[in-house]
Amino acid sequence: MPELKLSPLTHIASLLAAIFISTVTLWTTTATAATTPYYSAELAAPSADAKLIVRGTVWKCEGATCVAGKAGSRPQIICATLVREVGRLNSFSVGGKAIEQAELDACNAKAA
């Protein structure tokens, strides 16, 4: 059987295609993670703003409910920075699970 030889240009094109596909896949996954609500907060008083940016975390608010995608900080820090911006919270959830009342009380203690 004859040996199939590929040109260097074919190797380069294959490598570039693989890099492109990997980059698009990573970008799509990151973009989806950033837009999927991970944090949810019920504010004690409705927000006047539909969109808040608190220490790099983008919050989308509708009335007294605000949601945000996953951020790089610990949930306690995310909660505390939100409280400093909007005031007391009635509830705060991380990944669909509400934090314990003691954690919420500690977070609310950070209110300005």
N, C-alpha and C positions, 0 to 999 in steps of 0.2 A: 504494500500500500504506500503511495507516495506521501511524503511528509508535507504538511501544510505549514507554510512560513508566512507570518504576519509581518507587515512592515512596521517600523518604529512609529510611524504616524498613526497606525491603527491602535497600537498600545496606548499612545498618548490620548487619542480620542476616547478609548474605553475608560481610561483613568479619569479624564475630565467628566465624562458622563456619570461615573460612580460618585465623584465628588459633588456634582450638581444635585443628584438624587438625594444624597445624604444631607446636604445643606437644606434642601426644600423640606425634607421630612422633619429635620430638627426644628426648622423655623415654624412649620405648621403645628408641631407638637407644643412648642413654647407659646405660640400665639393662642392656642386653644386653652392651655393651662392658665394663661393670664386673664382670659375672658370668662372662665368658668368660676362662678361664685364659690369661694372656699370659706370666707368669713361672712357672717351675717350678724347684724346688730339691730336691736329694737331700741330706738332712742326714747328717752323719757319725754322729750319734746320734739315735734317734727322739725326736720332740717329745712332751712330756707333755700338751700342749694341742692340741685339735682345731682351735682358731681362735686366731690371733694377730693383733694389730693393731700393726704396727710403723711408726711415723712416718706414720700415716694410710693405710697400705696394709694391706688385710685379707688375711691368709694363711689358707688352709684346709689343715690337715695331717692326714695319715693315716699313722701310723707315721713313717717317715723321709722321706716325700714331702710337700712343701708346694707349693701353687699359689696364684697371685694374679692379679687382673686388672691391666690396664695402669694405671700410675701416672704422675704428672706429672714425676717426677724421672728423671734418667738411669739406665740400667740398672746402672752401676757404683755409684751411690749406693744404689739399691734392694738390691743384693747386699751391700754393706758394712753397711747398717743391719740386714739380716737376720742377718748373721754376728755382729754385736754382741749380738743378742738370743738366738740359738740355738747359736752356736758354729760350728765349721768345716763347710764344705759339701763334698760329694763331687762335685757338679755343679751348674751353674746355667744355665738356658736362658731365652732371650728370644725370644718369638714363634716358639717351636718349634725354635730353633737354639741349640745348646750354645755357651757362650762358650769362647774359647781357654784352654788350660791356664795360660798366663802371666797372663791376666786373672783366672782363678779363684784363682791363687796370691796375686795382689795383693789380691783381695777377702778371702781367708782371713787375710791378714796383719792385717786390721782386727779380728780376734777379740779379745775382752777377756781 
